[in-house]
Amino acid sequence: MTGGGLRRTLLLIGYGNPGRGDDGLGPALAAAIEARGLRGVTVEIDYQLSVDHAALIAEHDAVVFADAAIGQHDAYCLRPVGGRPPETLGSHQVTPEAALHLARILFGKAPAGWVLAIAGEDFGDVKEGLSAGARGNLSLAVPFLEAWIVARLAGAPSLPTRA
Protein backbone atom coordinates (compact mmCIF):
# COMPACT_ATOMS: atom_id res chain seq x y z
CA MET A 1 0.00 0.00 0.00
CA THR A 2 1.22 3.42 -0.92
CA GLY A 3 -0.47 6.68 -0.12
CA GLY A 4 -3.62 4.93 1.09
CA GLY A 5 -4.10 2.97 -2.15
CA LEU A 6 -2.97 -0.21 -3.79
CA ARG A 7 0.27 0.17 -5.74
CA ARG A 8 -0.12 -1.35 -9.18
CA THR A 9 2.85 -2.73 -11.08
CA LEU A 10 3.33 -3.71 -14.69
CA LEU A 11 6.02 -5.78 -16.37
CA LEU A 12 6.89 -5.11 -20.01
CA ILE A 13 8.85 -7.86 -21.74
CA GLY A 14 10.14 -6.80 -25.15
CA TYR A 15 11.60 -9.77 -26.97
CA GLY A 16 13.12 -10.52 -30.35
CA ASN A 17 16.48 -10.47 -32.07
CA PRO A 18 17.75 -6.99 -33.03
CA GLY A 19 20.27 -8.72 -35.32
CA ARG A 20 17.40 -9.98 -37.50
CA GLY A 21 15.98 -6.73 -38.85
CA ASP A 22 12.41 -6.04 -37.78
CA ASP A 23 12.49 -8.92 -35.26
CA GLY A 24 14.08 -6.27 -33.02
CA LEU A 25 10.77 -4.37 -32.67
CA GLY A 26 9.98 -5.84 -29.22
CA PRO A 27 13.33 -4.84 -27.69
CA ALA A 28 13.18 -1.42 -29.38
CA LEU A 29 9.73 -0.72 -27.94
CA ALA A 30 10.81 -1.89 -24.48
CA ALA A 31 13.91 0.33 -24.58
CA ALA A 32 11.80 3.36 -25.59
CA ILE A 33 9.32 2.75 -22.74
CA GLU A 34 12.17 2.18 -20.27
CA ALA A 35 13.68 5.55 -21.27
CA ARG A 36 10.44 7.23 -20.17
CA GLY A 37 10.99 6.08 -16.56
CA LEU A 38 7.36 5.27 -15.82
CA ARG A 39 6.73 4.62 -12.14
CA GLY A 40 5.52 1.09 -11.36
CA VAL A 41 6.87 -0.33 -14.63
CA THR A 42 9.59 -2.96 -14.87
CA VAL A 43 11.13 -3.46 -18.31
CA GLU A 44 12.79 -6.69 -19.40
CA ILE A 45 14.49 -7.08 -22.80
CA ASP A 46 15.42 -10.49 -24.12
CA TYR A 47 15.87 -12.49 -27.33
CA GLN A 48 13.00 -14.83 -26.48
CA LEU A 49 10.64 -15.77 -23.69
CA SER A 50 11.95 -18.44 -21.35
CA VAL A 51 10.85 -20.42 -18.32
CA ASP A 52 12.93 -17.99 -16.23
CA HIS A 53 10.49 -15.16 -17.01
CA ALA A 54 7.76 -16.89 -14.95
CA ALA A 55 9.24 -15.70 -11.63
CA LEU A 56 9.37 -12.08 -12.78
CA ILE A 57 5.85 -12.29 -14.23
CA ALA A 58 4.49 -13.56 -10.91
CA GLU A 59 5.87 -10.49 -9.10
CA HIS A 60 3.66 -8.07 -11.07
CA ASP A 61 -0.03 -7.17 -11.35
CA ALA A 62 0.03 -7.07 -15.16
CA VAL A 63 2.37 -8.03 -17.98
CA VAL A 64 2.69 -6.87 -21.59
CA PHE A 65 4.63 -9.05 -24.02
CA ALA A 66 5.92 -6.92 -26.94
CA ASP A 67 6.98 -8.66 -30.13
CA ALA A 68 7.22 -8.14 -33.88
CA ALA A 69 4.40 -9.43 -36.08
CA ILE A 70 4.62 -10.76 -39.62
CA GLY A 71 1.73 -10.07 -42.00
CA GLN A 72 -0.21 -7.80 -39.64
CA HIS A 73 -2.17 -4.97 -41.32
CA ASP A 74 -2.40 -2.60 -38.34
CA ALA A 75 0.73 -0.77 -37.17
CA TYR A 76 0.25 -2.46 -33.80
CA CYS A 77 -2.39 -4.42 -31.96
CA LEU A 78 -2.80 -5.07 -28.25
CA ARG A 79 -4.75 -8.18 -27.30
CA PRO A 80 -5.41 -9.86 -23.98
CA VAL A 81 -3.74 -13.20 -23.41
CA GLY A 82 -4.49 -15.84 -20.81
CA GLY A 83 -2.30 -18.57 -19.39
CA ARG A 84 -2.76 -22.06 -20.72
CA PRO A 85 -0.62 -25.16 -20.51
CA PRO A 86 1.88 -25.46 -23.35
CA GLU A 87 1.60 -28.45 -25.67
CA THR A 88 5.38 -28.71 -25.58
CA LEU A 89 7.99 -26.71 -23.73
CA GLY A 90 11.48 -26.05 -25.00
CA SER A 91 13.96 -23.24 -25.17
CA HIS A 92 12.36 -21.78 -28.34
CA GLN A 93 8.77 -22.66 -27.54
CA VAL A 94 7.74 -20.47 -24.61
CA THR A 95 4.72 -18.43 -25.67
CA PRO A 96 3.13 -15.63 -23.63
CA GLU A 97 0.34 -18.07 -22.73
CA ALA A 98 2.87 -20.64 -21.52
CA ALA A 99 4.83 -18.03 -19.53
CA LEU A 100 1.65 -16.95 -17.72
CA HIS A 101 0.70 -20.58 -17.07
CA LEU A 102 4.16 -21.30 -15.66
CA ALA A 103 3.89 -18.26 -13.34
CA ARG A 104 0.61 -19.66 -12.03
CA ILE A 105 1.76 -23.24 -11.46
CA LEU A 106 5.27 -22.44 -10.20
CA PHE A 107 4.60 -19.29 -8.15
CA GLY A 108 0.85 -19.29 -7.56
CA LYS A 109 0.19 -16.02 -9.41
CA ALA A 110 -0.49 -15.17 -13.03
CA PRO A 111 -1.27 -11.50 -13.60
CA ALA A 112 -3.46 -10.07 -16.34
CA GLY A 113 -1.56 -10.32 -19.62
CA TRP A 114 -1.51 -8.70 -23.05
CA VAL A 115 0.48 -9.14 -26.23
CA LEU A 116 1.46 -6.01 -28.14
CA ALA A 117 2.21 -7.07 -31.71
CA ILE A 118 4.03 -4.47 -33.83
CA ALA A 119 3.98 -4.95 -37.60
CA GLY A 120 7.30 -5.52 -39.27
CA GLU A 121 8.18 -6.21 -42.87
CA ASP A 122 11.86 -7.24 -43.07
CA PHE A 123 12.75 -10.44 -41.21
CA GLY A 124 14.87 -12.39 -43.68
CA ASP A 125 18.44 -11.17 -43.48
CA VAL A 126 20.85 -11.06 -40.60
CA LYS A 127 21.25 -7.32 -40.11
CA GLU A 128 21.00 -4.63 -37.46
CA GLY A 129 18.31 -1.98 -37.62
CA LEU A 130 14.63 -1.71 -38.38
CA SER A 131 13.07 -1.14 -41.80
CA ALA A 132 11.47 2.25 -42.50
CA GLY A 133 8.00 0.72 -42.14
CA ALA A 134 8.86 -0.89 -38.81
CA ARG A 135 10.30 2.38 -37.50
CA GLY A 136 7.06 4.13 -38.46
CA ASN A 137 4.97 1.47 -36.70
CA LEU A 138 7.20 1.70 -33.63
CA SER A 139 6.77 5.48 -33.56
CA LEU A 140 3.00 4.92 -33.31
CA ALA A 141 3.16 2.03 -30.83
CA VAL A 142 5.39 3.74 -28.24
CA PRO A 143 3.10 6.68 -27.35
CA PHE A 144 0.07 4.39 -27.50
CA LEU A 145 1.60 1.93 -25.04
CA GLU A 146 2.89 4.70 -22.77
CA ALA A 147 -0.62 6.20 -22.51
CA TRP A 148 -2.15 2.74 -22.08
CA ILE A 149 0.27 1.87 -19.25
CA VAL A 150 -0.36 5.16 -17.45
CA ALA A 151 -4.13 4.61 -17.70
CA ARG A 152 -3.82 0.95 -16.63
CA LEU A 153 -1.72 1.79 -13.58
CA ALA A 154 -4.20 4.54 -12.67
CA GLY A 155 -7.00 1.95 -12.70
CA ALA A 156 -8.84 3.02 -15.88
CA PRO A 157 -11.77 0.63 -16.48
CA SER A 158 -11.63 0.53 -20.31
CA LEU A 159 -8.59 0.92 -22.52
CA PRO A 160 -8.09 1.00 -26.33
CA THR A 161 -6.27 -1.86 -28.08
CA ARG A 162 -5.46 -0.62 -31.62
CA ALA A 163 -4.23 2.25 -33.74
N, C-alpha and C positions, 0 to 999 in steps of 0.2 A: 504494500500500500504506500502510495506517495501522495502527499497533499490531500488526504481524505478520500482518494479514489484509487481504483485498481490501475496499476501500471501495465499497459499493454506492450507487448514486444513482437517484433516481426523479424523473421530471418529471410534474407534474399540470397538464394544460391544461383549465381550465374555460371553456367557451365558450357564448355565447348573448347575447341582447339583453335587458338588465334593463329596458328601456323597453317591452317587450312581455309584461308579466305574468310568467307562469311560465317563459317562455323564459330568464329570468334565473337559473334553478336552477344551471346549470353555474358561472357566475361566483360565485354565492353560496356554493356548496360550496367552490370554490377559495379564496375569501377566508377562510372558516372554518378550513380546513386550514392556510392560510398563517399565521393568527393563532396557531396552536399551535406554530409554530417548530420543526417536526420536522427533525432533523439529516439531511442527505443528500437533502432534498426541495427541488426547485425548483418554484415555482408560477408559472404563466403564465395570465393572464386576458385573453380577447379576445372579440370579437363573433362570430367565425367562424374556422375553421381556414383557413390559407393556406399557400402554397408556402414562405413564410418560416419556418414552424414546423419544416421538415425539418432545418435546421441545429441547432436546439436539441434536437430529438428525438435526433439522432445523437450528441449529447454525453452521453447518459444510458444507464443499464443497463436501465431500464424506463420506460414511459410509461402514464399513465392519462388518458383523454379523458373528461371529465365534461360531460354534456349533459342537457337536459330530454327527456322521452319523452312522447309523446301516446298515449293508449290502453293504457298498460301497467298491469297489475293489481297487481303487487308495488310496494311503496314505492320500491324501487330494485333494480337488477340489475347485477351485474358480470360481463362476459363477455370472454373472450380475443378478440383481434382480430389478424389477420395482415396483412402488407403485400401488396397486389396492385395491378397496374397499373390506373389509372383508365380508364374507357371514354372519358371526356372530362375536361378539366381547365380550370376557369375560376375566377373569383374567388369564386363561391358554390357550387362543386362539389368542394371538397376534403374528402374523407371521412377518417376515421381510417385506413382501409386505404390510401388514396392517400398520406396524409402519411408513413406508415411506408415505403411503397414509394419515395417520393421521397427519404427519408433514406438508404435503401439504395443507390439508383442515383446520387445526387448526392454522398454522403459516405461510402459504403462501410460503413455500419452502421445496422441497424434493430433497436432493442431489442425485448424482449418488450413487448407492448401489450395493454391492456384498455380497454373502454368501460364507464363507469359511467353507466347511464341512470337518471335520477330521474323518477318519475312526476309530471306536472303536469296541471292540468285547465283552466286559463284562459289561452289563447293568442291570443284574438281581438282584443282592444282594445289600443290604444297607451296603456299606463299603467305607472307605476312600482309595484313591490311584488309580492310573491308572494301567491297565494290561500292560504286557511287550510289546505287539503289539501296544497298544495305545501310550505308551511312545516313541516307535520307530517312529510312524507316526508323533507325536508331534515334535520330533527332526528334522524331514524333513520339516514340515510345518512352523516352526518358522523362519528359515533363508530365506525360500521362501517368506513369508509374509513381513519380514523386507525389503528384496531387492525390492519387489513389491511396498511397501509403499514409499520407498525412490525414486523409479523411478516415481511413480504416483505424488508425491508432487513436483518433479522436472519437471513435464509436459511431460513425455515420451508418445509418441503417441500410442504405441502398447505394451501390457504387456502380459506375459504368464499367464496361468490359471491352469496348472496341473504339477504334478511331472514328 
